[in-house]
Every structure is written in structure tokens, then in C-alpha cells.
Amino acid sequence: MDNATPPLTATLYEHPLNEGARTLLRLEHLFNQATHHLQQPISWDGHNTVAAIDQILNLSERIDIKKELCKELERHNNKLQPLKMLPDLDQDKLRSYLDELKQAHHALQNLGCRIGENLRNDEFLNAIRQRLAIPGGCCSFDLPAYHYWLSQPPADREAQLHRWLSNFQAIYQALYLCLKLTRQSAEPKAVIARRGFLQTTFSSQTRCQMLRVFLPANSGRYPEISGNKHRMSIRFFRANGTKRPLLIEQDVAFEMACCML
């Protein structure tokens, strides 16, 4: 089974166990939102892509994304380097990963001091960003130029959105590589939560970065996960529409991967 994506019959829940992993997952969520809406022809999708770009910029203003990603790339490199001494390992694949890490790190180092600096100086985009914080602030009477832009042919909007998103290319490539290596570092294993609850304490040698929980897509259940570098716990609930969920008190069988890399 491919570790990076859940099987078609499973729903995947991921939970970060440190602040670095939390930031990467939030950033990936925003990039996924942007790229999904980018491919749609409706003007509302163009607006949703702009909103995702705005959130990426907001996140990078609160957190030094470049610094965080450089630390992650260096951490992965330090973890992989000793594996060159293992003769049974696929050395070609290992060298490929190490080269990717080096290239991603180099691309980040070549970025300016602030992520998306060109976008922050874009007068048109800044006018939109200022209104996004206001409920309903992007109405046509508030931003007629934006309303006109959204009404243009989808290909024209998409070309501009691609230009804006290209400012994050080095960030996205480093982010994708770090998360791919983390996700591929552990195979899902069968686990049972007794009476719907599982708790584990990690040893000082265990550096789990992320938990990945796989549940059958039609199980009607979902996990609430909490944890840090010392311990984690999972409590299962049964979905109850939009009403208060039901606590499960029966054993729950599922698959879980504890990603160490």
C-alpha cells in the first residue's frame, strides 16, 4: 500500500505531534485548496484561490516558513545520510532523495527574506486582501475591478493565478518533499482501540512526527486525536449527523502509522 495516500476504501486522519509538523500540514492544506480551485472554471473558484493565497501569505507573516522548511530539510538529510552505510538498501533511490533535499534547500536559500514579497507589493491583490477580512467585503460594489477580473474568461484568470502561485514554487517543492518522506517512513499497522480508546507513551528515543489513522470510509466512525512528543491518545466517536457525536465504547479495529522521519 502506498503510504502517501490512503486506499480508496479508507478515510485518512493525520495529526501532527509537534509544531513544525503542524505548520507543514496547515500550509499543505492551503496549497491543496488553491490548486483545487485553480483548475475549476467558475468565478467563485477563482475567488477561493485568491483567498487561499491570502491565507498562505498570512501564515508566512506569523511563522518564518523559509526557516522552518530549511530546518526540516536538514533534519531529513541528517536522518538519511547514515543509511548510505546499509548495503541492502536501494542506494539509487536514497541518492535521489538526498539530491532532492539538496536542491530544495538550495532553492529556499535563494529566496528573498520574505515569502511572497512581490505579492505583498501587488496593488491589485492587496486591495482584495484588505477586503477579505471583512464579512462580505468583496462584493462587486466594494471591489468593482475585482468583480470585472473574476468575470473574465477562465483561461485569463488562471494565467494570473498561476503567476501569483509561482512565487511559492520553492516553498511548495520543499513542503511536498518533507511531507512525502515523513509519510513514507512508516507502514500502517493493525491496531485495536479497547472500548474506543487508545493511549500510548513514547520513549525518549522515539521521535514520532505525525500519526496517520486509517478507517474504512463507510464505518460511520471518526477519531479525535491529541498528542505531543511524549504521548498520544485516540478516542473514537460515531457520527450523528450534525448532532452531538456518540462516544464509542466498543473495541475499534483500525490501521495506524507513526511516522518517525
C-alpha positions as CSV (number, residue, x, y, z in Angstrom):
1,M,0.0,0.0,0.0
2,D,1.2,3.5,-0.9
3,N,2.0,5.3,2.4
4,A,1.4,8.8,0.9
5,T,-2.3,8.3,0.1
6,P,-5.0,6.2,1.8
7,P,-6.5,3.3,-0.1
8,L,-9.7,4.1,-2.0
9,T,-11.9,2.4,0.7
10,A,-10.3,4.2,3.6
11,T,-10.5,7.7,5.2
12,L,-7.2,9.1,6.4
13,Y,-6.8,11.3,9.5
14,E,-3.4,12.9,10.1
15,H,-2.3,14.5,13.3
16,P,1.0,16.4,13.9
17,L,2.9,15.7,17.1
18,N,5.0,18.9,17.1
19,E,4.6,22.5,16.0
20,G,6.8,22.0,12.9
21,A,4.6,19.2,11.5
22,R,1.5,21.2,12.4
23,T,2.7,24.2,10.3
24,L,3.6,22.0,7.3
25,L,0.1,20.3,7.3
26,R,-1.6,23.7,7.6
27,L,0.4,25.0,4.7
28,E,-0.2,21.9,2.6
29,H,-4.0,22.3,3.2
30,L,-3.9,25.8,1.8
31,F,-1.9,24.8,-1.2
32,N,-4.3,21.9,-1.9
33,Q,-7.2,24.4,-1.6
34,A,-5.5,26.8,-4.0
35,T,-4.6,24.2,-6.7
36,H,-8.1,22.5,-6.5
37,H,-10.0,25.7,-7.2
38,L,-7.4,26.9,-9.7
39,Q,-8.5,24.1,-12.0
40,Q,-12.2,25.0,-12.0
41,P,-13.7,27.4,-14.5
42,I,-16.3,29.1,-12.2
43,S,-15.5,32.7,-11.0
44,W,-16.2,31.6,-7.4
45,D,-13.3,29.2,-7.7
46,G,-11.0,32.0,-8.8
47,H,-12.1,33.9,-5.6
48,N,-11.4,30.8,-3.5
49,T,-7.9,30.5,-5.0
50,V,-7.2,34.2,-4.1
51,A,-8.5,33.6,-0.6
52,A,-6.0,30.6,-0.2
53,I,-3.1,32.8,-1.5
54,D,-4.1,35.4,1.1
55,Q,-4.0,32.8,3.9
56,I,-0.7,31.5,2.7
57,L,0.7,35.0,3.0
58,N,-0.9,35.5,6.4
59,L,0.6,32.3,7.7
60,S,4.0,33.2,6.4
61,E,3.7,36.6,8.2
62,R,3.2,34.8,11.6
63,I,5.7,32.0,11.0
64,D,9.1,32.0,9.3
65,I,8.2,29.4,6.7
66,K,11.5,29.5,5.0
67,K,13.4,28.9,8.3
68,E,11.0,26.1,9.3
69,L,11.4,24.3,5.9
70,C,15.2,24.6,5.9
71,K,15.2,23.0,9.4
72,E,13.0,20.2,8.1
73,L,15.1,19.6,5.0
74,E,18.3,19.5,7.2
75,R,16.6,17.1,9.6
76,H,15.6,14.7,6.9
77,N,19.1,14.9,5.3
78,N,20.7,14.0,8.7
79,K,18.3,11.1,9.1
80,L,19.0,9.7,5.6
81,Q,22.8,10.2,5.4
82,P,23.7,7.2,7.8
83,L,21.6,4.9,5.6
84,K,24.3,5.1,2.9
85,M,26.1,2.5,5.0
86,L,23.4,-0.1,4.6
87,P,24.2,-2.3,1.7
88,D,20.8,-3.9,1.4
89,L,19.1,-0.5,0.9
90,D,18.2,0.8,-2.5
91,Q,21.1,3.2,-2.8
92,D,19.9,4.8,-6.1
93,K,16.6,5.8,-4.5
94,L,18.5,7.1,-1.4
95,R,20.8,9.2,-3.6
96,S,17.8,10.5,-5.5
97,Y,16.2,11.7,-2.2
98,L,19.4,13.2,-0.9
99,D,19.8,15.1,-4.2
100,E,16.2,16.4,-4.0
101,L,16.8,17.6,-0.4
102,K,19.9,19.4,-1.5
103,Q,18.2,21.1,-4.5
104,A,15.1,22.1,-2.4
105,H,17.4,23.6,0.3
106,H,19.4,25.5,-2.3
107,A,16.1,26.9,-3.9
108,L,14.9,28.1,-0.4
109,Q,18.3,29.7,0.3
110,N,17.9,31.7,-3.0
111,L,14.6,33.2,-1.9
112,G,14.3,36.7,-0.6
113,C,13.9,37.5,3.1
114,R,10.1,37.5,3.0
115,I,8.0,34.9,1.3
116,G,5.8,36.3,-1.5
117,E,7.4,39.8,-1.3
118,N,6.2,40.5,-4.9
119,L,2.7,39.7,-3.9
120,R,2.8,42.0,-0.9
121,N,3.6,44.8,-3.3
122,D,0.9,43.9,-5.8
123,E,-1.6,46.8,-5.6
124,F,-4.5,44.8,-7.1
125,L,-4.0,41.8,-4.8
126,N,-3.5,44.0,-1.8
127,A,-6.9,45.7,-2.3
128,I,-8.5,42.3,-2.3
129,R,-6.6,41.1,0.7
130,Q,-7.7,44.1,2.7
131,R,-11.4,43.3,2.0
132,L,-11.1,39.6,2.6
133,A,-11.0,40.2,6.4
134,I,-14.4,41.9,6.2
135,P,-17.5,39.7,6.1
136,G,-18.9,40.1,2.6
137,G,-16.2,42.6,1.9
138,C,-15.5,41.5,-1.7
139,C,-18.9,42.4,-3.1
140,S,-19.0,43.9,-6.6
141,F,-19.8,47.4,-5.2
142,D,-16.7,47.2,-2.8
143,L,-14.3,46.0,-5.5
144,P,-15.6,46.6,-9.0
145,A,-12.1,46.0,-10.5
146,Y,-12.0,42.6,-8.8
147,H,-15.6,41.8,-10.0
148,Y,-14.5,42.6,-13.5
149,W,-11.4,40.4,-13.3
150,L,-13.5,37.5,-12.0
151,S,-15.9,37.8,-14.9
152,Q,-13.1,37.5,-17.5
153,P,-12.5,34.2,-19.4
154,P,-11.3,31.4,-17.1
155,A,-8.0,31.0,-19.0
156,D,-7.1,34.6,-18.3
157,R,-7.8,34.3,-14.6
158,E,-6.0,31.0,-14.4
159,A,-2.9,32.5,-16.1
160,Q,-2.8,35.3,-13.5
161,L,-3.4,32.9,-10.6
162,H,-0.5,30.7,-11.8
163,R,1.8,33.7,-11.9
164,W,0.8,34.6,-8.3
165,L,1.3,31.0,-7.1
166,S,4.6,30.7,-8.8
167,N,6.0,32.9,-6.1
168,F,5.6,29.9,-3.7
169,Q,7.2,27.3,-6.0
170,A,10.3,26.7,-3.9
171,I,8.2,26.6,-0.7
172,Y,5.8,24.1,-2.2
173,Q,8.5,21.8,-3.5
174,A,10.3,21.7,-0.1
175,L,7.0,21.2,1.7
176,Y,5.9,18.4,-0.6
177,L,9.3,16.6,-0.3
178,C,9.4,16.9,3.6
179,L,5.8,15.5,3.9
180,K,6.4,12.8,1.4
181,L,9.5,11.5,3.2
182,T,7.7,11.7,6.6
183,R,4.6,9.8,5.3
184,Q,6.7,7.1,3.6
185,S,8.7,6.5,6.8
186,A,6.1,4.1,8.4
187,E,3.8,1.4,7.2
188,P,0.3,1.3,8.6
189,K,-0.2,-1.4,11.2
190,A,-3.4,-3.0,12.5
191,V,-4.4,-1.6,15.9
192,I,-7.3,-2.1,18.3
193,A,-8.7,0.7,20.5
194,R,-10.2,-1.1,23.5
195,R,-13.6,0.4,24.3
196,G,-12.9,3.0,21.7
197,F,-9.8,4.4,23.3
198,L,-6.1,4.1,22.7
199,Q,-3.3,5.8,24.6
200,T,0.5,5.4,24.1
201,T,3.5,6.9,25.7
202,F,6.6,7.4,23.5
203,S,10.1,6.5,24.7
204,S,12.7,9.2,24.8
205,Q,14.3,7.5,21.7
206,T,11.1,7.7,19.7
207,R,10.6,10.9,17.7
208,C,7.2,10.5,16.2
209,Q,6.4,13.4,13.9
210,M,2.9,12.5,12.7
211,L,0.2,10.0,13.3
212,R,-1.8,8.6,10.4
213,V,-5.0,6.8,11.2
214,F,-6.9,4.9,8.5
215,L,-10.6,4.0,8.9
216,P,-13.0,2.3,6.5
217,A,-14.7,5.1,4.6
218,N,-18.2,3.7,5.4
219,S,-17.5,2.9,9.1
220,G,-19.5,5.9,10.4
221,R,-16.7,6.5,12.9
222,Y,-14.0,9.1,13.3
223,P,-11.1,9.6,15.7
224,E,-10.3,12.6,17.9
225,I,-6.5,12.6,18.3
226,S,-4.4,14.5,20.7
227,G,-0.7,14.2,21.4
228,N,2.8,15.5,21.5
229,K,6.4,14.1,21.5
230,H,5.8,12.4,24.8
231,R,2.4,10.7,24.4
232,M,-0.7,10.4,22.2
233,S,-4.4,9.4,22.7
234,I,-7.2,8.5,20.3
235,R,-10.9,8.5,21.2
236,F,-13.4,7.2,18.7
237,F,-16.8,8.7,18.1
238,R,-19.8,7.6,16.0
239,A,-21.0,10.3,13.6
240,N,-24.6,11.5,14.4
241,G,-25.3,13.9,11.5
242,T,-25.0,17.4,12.8
243,K,-26.0,16.5,16.3
244,R,-23.6,15.7,19.2
245,P,-21.5,12.7,18.2
246,L,-21.8,9.4,20.2
247,L,-18.9,8.1,22.2
248,I,-18.0,4.6,21.1
249,E,-17.4,2.1,24.0
250,Q,-16.8,-1.0,21.9
251,D,-13.4,-2.1,20.5
252,V,-12.5,-0.4,17.3
253,A,-10.1,-2.0,14.8
254,F,-8.2,0.3,12.5
255,E,-4.8,0.9,11.0
256,M,-2.2,3.5,12.2
257,A,1.2,4.6,11.2
258,C,3.6,6.5,13.5
259,C,5.9,8.5,11.1
260,M,9.3,8.9,12.6
261,L,11.2,10.6,9.8
